[in-house]
Amino acid sequence: MQISISSNIKQIAKQLDHMQKRQLPFATSTALNKIAIAAQNSITKAIPFIFNNRKKWWGKNQPTGIKVKFANKYELVSAVYTRAYFANIQEEGGIKTPRSGHKLAVPASGA
């Protein structure tokens, strides 16, 4: 899922003085980062109700956790993501395949 936010920042920048124009990218990156952190917190609170979990894989400190890529004043893009290989299949649906040559367990009747 991708969400895009746009603004009329260029029109506003025309009305600002030199000092305000210099601070505008920093203020924009700060706003983007706060939105990304809020999204991260919202996602981590919702995951226990969406997935049936045995482990808390979504924690910020976990390798597969919900992470934030922060914006800076030179690159005004922030992202909320996970490295969990199974998250996309769980959320979007799809075919589960074995990882790196391992076998995949398939439940069968009478087993």
N, C-alpha and C positions, 0 to 999 in steps of 0.2 A: 504494500500500500504506500502511496506517495501523496503527500499533501503539499501544495504550493501556496505560498502567501505572497501577494504583491501589494505595492503601495505607490503613492504618488510622491515619493521622496525627492525626485528630481525637480518637481515643481516647487516643493517646499524649499529646497536648497537655494533656489534662485532668489528667495526673499531673505536669506540669512546673511549676516556679516561674515568676515573672514574667520574669526575665532569660532563662531558657531559652525561654519562649514567644515573646519578642521575636526571638530568633535562629533560631527554627524555620523561618520562611519563607526566610531567607537560606540556611540549610543545605540546605533542599529544592531551592532554585533552583540551588545549586552542584552538588548531586547530579544533577539533571536535565541541566545543562550538560555535566558529565563524561560522562554516558551518551550525549548527543548527539554529542560529539566522538569518543567511541569508535566510535559507529555510522558517523560520517563517515569515519573512518580505515579501518574495515572495508570500507565500500563502495568507497572509492577504491582499496584493494588488490585487491578482487575484480573491478572493472570490466575490466581488461585480459584477464581470463580469460572474461568473459561476452560482451563486444562485440569485434568485429573493427574496431580503431581505426586510423586513419591519423594522427590528431592527439590530443594529450592534452587533450581538452576537459573532462575531469572535475576538473582541478586546482583547488585552493581559490581561486587568484587569477584564474582564467578567468571570463569573464562567464557561461558556461554550466556552471560547475563545481558540485561538490557543496558546498552551503552549509549553514550552521547558523544558525537563528534562536534566540538565547539566551533563556532564562527569566530573570526577575528576581523580586525578593521580592514584587512586586505582581501579576505575571502568571506563574503557575507552569506555563507551557507552553513547551516547546522543540520545535523542528522541524528535520528534516534534509530538504533539498529540492534540486532543480535547476531551472534555467530553460531547460534544453535542450529545445527544442520536439519533438525526435525521440525522446527517452528513453522516453516513455510508449508510443509505438507499438512501439518495439523490445522493451520489457519485457512489455507486455500483449498486443500484437498489434493489428491494425487496418488501416484503409485509409489509405495515404499520399496526401495531397493536396498540390497545389502551394501554396507560400506567396506571398502578396501579388501575385497575378496572374502569377506565373512559370509557365513550362511545366514539365511533369513528364516526364522521360525514362522510356520504357517499353522494356525489352529485348525484341527480337523475334528469331525464328529467321532465319538467313540474313543477319543484319546484320553 
